[in-house]
């Protein structure tokens, strides 16, 4: 019952915050097509402080990856589309990490053991454990569904948001485009 109350409270808070209540959404400045929000460098919004505990108990701070392109994937072990996209995310991670690209998962509304089991033999990058949705709210984005993926540029700004499951054929070119921008 307590878990249900947490999930419901998180959903209500997330719906209001992620819908951009009270002001313009950062995505309004960007182009949107087929569930992908793509922002030109001059239109990007900086991500504020994002910290959280990884599934393995270590701490993660997005600031430690400033200067890298960071792909952030919101997922849950209970999510069928998340299972479907996991191999594509890992393939894209392996194909782009030499370009100073890193990946971080954000596991949401999940049991830690189920999340760890889900990751085993699927992905090699770490995930933040975000059972109550607080880390997702730190990104201050319109992430209204799971799965969803963000591409953060080297300056810590949101370059791309994918509001659905993704594939290597969709994700990798987007990551490579942002990685090719350099530090400008």
Buried (B, 14 or more C-beta within 10 A) or exposed (E): EEEEEBBEEBEEBBEEBBEBEEEEBBBEBBEEEEBBBBBEEEBBBEBEEBBBBBBEEEEBEBEEBEEBBBBBBBBBBBBEBBBEBBEBBBBBBEBBBEEBBBBBBBBBBBBBEEBBEBBEEEBEBBBBBBBBBBBBBBBBBBBEBBBBBBBBBBBBBBBBBBBBBBBBEBBBEBBBBBBEEEEE
